[in-house]
C-alpha cells in the first residue's frame, strides 16, 4: 500500500496522464471509445436498425446530449447538497443576523 496522501496520488496520476498524452494523439487514442459510445446511442434509439442512417445519427446525438444534460443536473445537485452540508457543519458564531 502506498504511503502517498490523496493529494499526492492525484498529482502523480495527473503527471502520468499528461506525460502519456504528450506522446500520443488523443483523438486517435480515444476514437474507438467514441465509436462504441455512438454505436450504443444508435442502438438505443433504433434497436431494430429500421431508421434512415442520417435520422439514426441525429437521434443518437440527441440521446447523447440528453445523457450529458442529466449528468450535469446530477452533478449540480450533488454540489448543492455538499455545499448545504458544509454550511450545516459550520459553527454558529453567535452573531445576530
Backbone as numpy.savetxt, mean C-alpha at the origin, in Angstrom:
# Nx Ny Nz CAx CAy CAz Cx Cy Cz
19.07 -14.04 16.93 18.23 -12.86 16.93 19.11 -11.62 16.93
18.71 -10.63 16.19 19.48 -9.40 16.05 19.31 -8.51 17.27
20.39 -7.82 17.62 20.33 -6.86 18.72 20.01 -5.46 18.23
19.59 -5.34 16.98 19.27 -4.03 16.41 17.92 -3.55 16.92
17.83 -2.25 17.12 16.54 -1.66 17.49 15.65 -1.62 16.25
14.36 -1.41 16.43 13.48 -1.29 15.26 13.93 -0.20 14.30
14.42 0.91 14.82 14.90 1.99 13.96 16.11 1.55 13.17
17.03 0.86 13.81 18.23 0.38 13.13 17.88 -0.66 12.06
16.93 -1.54 12.37 16.50 -2.53 11.37 15.87 -1.84 10.17
15.08 -0.82 10.44 14.43 -0.08 9.37 15.47 0.61 8.50
16.45 1.22 9.12 17.51 1.90 8.36 18.32 0.90 7.55
18.60 -0.25 8.11 19.35 -1.28 7.39 18.55 -1.76 6.18
17.25 -1.98 6.37 16.41 -2.43 5.27 16.30 -1.36 4.19
16.18 -0.11 4.59 16.12 1.00 3.63 17.40 1.05 2.80
18.55 0.92 3.47 19.82 0.92 2.77 19.89 -0.23 1.76
19.47 -1.41 2.17 19.50 -2.57 1.28 18.59 -2.34 0.06
17.40 -1.82 0.29 16.47 -1.58 -0.81 17.03 -0.54 -1.78
17.54 0.54 -1.24 18.09 1.58 -2.11 19.29 1.07 -2.90
20.11 0.26 -2.27 21.26 -0.32 -2.96 20.79 -1.22 -4.09
19.80 -2.06 -3.80 19.29 -2.96 -4.83 18.75 -2.19 -6.02
17.91 -1.18 -5.74 17.28 -0.45 -6.84 18.25 0.47 -7.56
19.41 0.74 -6.98 20.40 1.54 -7.69 21.09 0.73 -8.78
20.97 -0.60 -8.72 21.61 -1.49 -9.69 20.60 -2.16 -10.62
19.32 -1.86 -10.46 18.27 -2.57 -11.19 17.26 -1.58 -11.73
16.72 -1.86 -12.90 15.63 -1.06 -13.46 14.35 -1.47 -12.73
13.82 -0.59 -11.91 12.67 -0.95 -11.08 11.44 -1.28 -11.91
11.24 -0.60 -13.02 10.08 -0.89 -13.86 10.18 -2.31 -14.43
11.37 -2.68 -14.86 11.57 -4.02 -15.40 11.41 -5.09 -14.31
11.96 -4.81 -13.15 11.92 -5.79 -12.06 10.51 -6.01 -11.54
9.66 -5.02 -11.63 8.31 -5.15 -11.07 7.25 -5.41 -12.15
7.66 -5.56 -13.39 6.71 -5.78 -14.47 5.85 -7.03 -14.26
6.45 -8.12 -13.85 5.69 -9.36 -13.65 4.63 -9.18 -12.57
4.97 -8.49 -11.50 4.00 -8.27 -10.42 2.86 -7.38 -10.90
3.19 -6.33 -11.66 2.13 -5.45 -12.19 1.22 -6.23 -13.13
1.79 -7.10 -13.95 0.99 -7.90 -14.88 0.06 -8.84 -14.12
0.57 -9.49 -13.07 -0.28 -10.39 -12.26 -1.42 -9.62 -11.61
-1.11 -8.41 -11.12 -2.15 -7.61 -10.49 -3.23 -7.23 -11.50
-2.82 -6.79 -12.69 -3.80 -6.45 -13.72 -4.62 -7.68 -14.12
-3.96 -8.82 -14.26 -4.69 -10.06 -14.59 -5.73 -10.38 -13.53
-5.36 -10.17 -12.25 -6.31 -10.45 -11.17 -7.54 -9.56 -11.27
-7.33 -8.26 -11.52 -8.47 -7.35 -11.65 -9.29 -7.67 -12.89
-8.63 -8.04 -13.98 -9.38 -8.39 -15.19 -10.24 -9.63 -14.94
-9.70 -10.60 -14.24 -10.48 -11.80 -13.93 -11.63 -11.47 -12.97
-11.38 -10.53 -12.06 -12.42 -10.13 -11.10 -13.60 -9.49 -11.82
-13.34 -8.64 -12.81 -14.43 -7.93 -13.49 -15.02 -8.72 -14.65
-14.29 -9.72 -15.14 -14.77 -10.52 -16.28 -14.31 -11.97 -16.13
-14.87 -12.69 -15.14 -14.40 -14.04 -14.86 -14.56 -15.02 -16.02
-15.54 -14.77 -16.89 -15.78 -15.69 -18.01 -15.09 -15.25 -19.29
-14.42 -14.08 -19.27 -13.71 -13.60 -20.45 -14.62 -13.23 -21.60
-15.79 -12.70 -21.32 -16.78 -12.37 -22.35 -16.70 -10.94 -22.84
-16.09 -10.06 -22.07 -16.05 -8.65 -22.44 -15.02 -8.39 -23.54
-15.26 -7.30 -24.26 -14.28 -6.81 -25.22 -12.99 -6.48 -24.43
-11.82 -6.79 -24.95 -10.58 -6.54 -24.20 -10.42 -5.09 -23.72
-10.81 -4.14 -24.52 -10.70 -2.73 -24.11 -11.62 -2.44 -22.92
-12.84 -2.99 -22.98 -13.79 -2.80 -21.87 -13.31 -3.51 -20.62
-12.76 -4.71 -20.77 -12.22 -5.45 -19.63 -11.10 -4.64 -18.97
-10.21 -4.08 -19.77 -9.11 -3.28 -19.25 -9.63 -2.04 -18.52
-10.65 -1.37 -19.12 -11.23 -0.19 -18.49 -11.84 -0.53 -17.14
-12.59 -1.62 -17.08 -13.22 -2.03 -15.82 -12.17 -2.48 -14.80
-11.14 -3.17 -15.26 -10.07 -3.60 -14.35 -9.38 -2.39 -13.75
-9.18 -1.35 -14.56 -8.56 -0.13 -14.04 -9.44 0.50 -12.97
-10.77 0.50 -13.19 -11.70 1.04 -12.18 -11.67 0.19 -10.91
-11.59 -1.12 -11.06 -11.52 -2.00 -9.88 -10.25 -1.74 -9.09
-9.13 -1.53 -9.79 -7.87 -1.21 -9.12 -7.98 0.12 -8.38
-8.57 1.12 -9.03 -8.73 2.42 -8.39 -9.66 2.33 -7.17
-10.71 1.52 -7.27 -11.61 1.32 -6.13 -10.86 0.68 -4.97
-10.02 -0.30 -5.29 -9.22 -0.96 -4.25 -8.28 0.03 -3.58
-7.61 0.86 -4.38 -6.68 1.85 -3.83 -7.42 2.88 -2.98
-8.61 3.28 -3.42 -9.41 4.23 -2.64 -9.81 3.62 -1.30
-10.14 2.33 -1.29 -10.49 1.65 -0.04 -9.28 1.58 0.88
-8.10 1.29 0.33 -6.89 1.28 1.15 -6.63 2.66 1.76
-6.82 3.71 0.97 -6.62 5.07 1.47 -7.61 5.39 2.59
-8.86 4.98 2.40 -9.88 5.21 3.43 -9.52 4.50 4.73
-9.11 3.23 4.61 -8.75 2.45 5.80 -7.51 3.03 6.48
-6.56 3.51 5.69 -5.36 4.10 6.25 -5.70 5.38 7.01
-6.56 6.20 6.43 -6.97 7.45 7.10 -7.68 7.14 8.41
-8.53 6.13 8.40 -9.23 5.73 9.62 -8.24 5.27 10.68
-7.27 4.47 10.28 -6.27 3.97 11.22 -5.47 5.13 11.82
-5.06 6.07 10.97 -4.30 7.23 11.48 -5.14 8.05 12.46
-6.43 8.23 12.12 -7.32 8.99 13.00 -7.46 8.29 14.36
-7.65 6.97 14.34 -7.79 6.23 15.60 -6.51 6.31 16.43
-5.36 6.19 15.79 -4.09 6.30 16.50 -3.93 7.68 17.12
-4.31 8.70 16.36 -4.23 10.08 16.86 -5.16 10.26 18.06
-6.38 9.72 17.98 -7.32 9.82 19.09 -6.80 9.09 20.33
-6.22 7.92 20.14 -5.65 7.18 21.27 -4.51 7.96 21.91
-3.68 8.57 21.08 -2.55 9.34 21.61 -3.06 10.54 22.41
-4.13 11.16 21.95 -4.70 12.29 22.68 -5.31 11.84 24.01
-5.92 10.66 24.00 -6.51 10.13 25.23 -5.46 9.79 26.27
-4.26 9.42 25.81 -3.18 9.04 26.71 -2.41 10.22 27.29
-2.63 11.41 26.72 -1.90 12.58 27.22 -2.43 12.96 28.60
-1.54 13.30 29.49 -2.00 13.70 30.83 -2.71 15.04 30.79
-3.70 15.18 31.64 -4.40 16.45 31.78 -3.54 17.37 32.62
-3.16 18.51 32.08 -2.27 19.44 32.79 -3.03 20.37 33.72
-4.33 20.19 33.80 -5.13 20.95 34.74 -5.43 22.36 34.29
-5.14 22.69 33.07 -5.42 24.03 32.58 -6.88 24.19 32.23
-7.41 25.36 32.43 -8.80 25.63 32.09 -8.89 25.93 30.61
-9.92 25.41 29.98 -10.08 25.64 28.54 -11.07 26.73 28.27
